[in-house]
Amino acid sequence: MISPGPSAATPALPDPAPEVIPLGRSNHAIASTTTTSVAEGFFQGTLDVLGRGRRDRLTEILRRLDRKGIPLTADEVLQIAGKGTVGRLHVARALVARRAVGTLDEAFDRFLAQGRPAYVERTGFTAPEAIAAIRQAKGIPVLAHPGSSRLANLGSLIEAGLQGVEVMHPAHTTE
């Protein structure tokens, strides 16, 4: 029998609206919700703070590259990033497009990796702050790809309110 779909008694929920929130320096969470609260109030303010931090980081990376004789522009990088969140990978792609380097690996090895001249530490929230922001927005905090991150203590994240862990990711092994 084919279901007629949701009735007036059982309204359809909107598709979840996932957002990615940095958890400290090396992990991130996926926040999913079935309400519109993710796009409102406190949580939107949290996302705005993260966006400003990424833009400030990009500005500093570009300033450091300019000092090394590579005058890359924010527009070049943002065009590559599109509507996505801008990061070092987009800068690396712009460097390749500009022919300042031959490969993405070279961009990171020469300029963008930790300890290199254009590396700028990412700012963000602590794991408990990010989890609290997601929960306050009625979202579900889920740790993204723990198999490929430097996860120190899953127990402390659970104590902070983590509600899920991603189990399927291309970087994960069967072990």
C-alpha positions, 0 to 999 in steps of 0.5 A: 500500500502506498502511503498518502503522505502526511495528513493534517494530523501529522504535519510534515517537518521541514528538512533538517538544516545542517550547519558546521561548527568548529569544536576547538582547533581540530574537530567540528560538529554538525548541527541539525534541527527540524525547527527554524531556530537555527537561522535565528537569535543566538545561534545565528549570532554564533554563526556570524562570529565564526564567519567574521573570524574566517574573514579576519583569518583570510585577511591576515593570510592574504597580508602575509602572502603579500609580504612574501611577494604574492599579491592574492586578493580576497575576491580571487579566493572568495570566487573559488569558495563560492557560497561555502565557508572560506578556508585555507583550501580555497587560498591554496586553490587560488595560489594554484590558479594564480600559478604562484605554486604548482599544486595544492600540496606545494601551497600548504608546504610552502605557505599555508601549513602550520609553521609556514609563513602564511599560516594563521591559527583558526579561531572558534569556540571551545567544544562545550561552547559550540555544543551549548550553542547548538543545543540552545538553538534546539539543534542536535550536536553531532561530532563530525568524522571523529576517525580523521580528527585529533579527538582527545576525550569523547567522554568530555564532549558527551558530558558537555551535551554531544548527542551523536557521532558520525560513523560513516565517512570516506576517511574512516576505516573498518577498524 
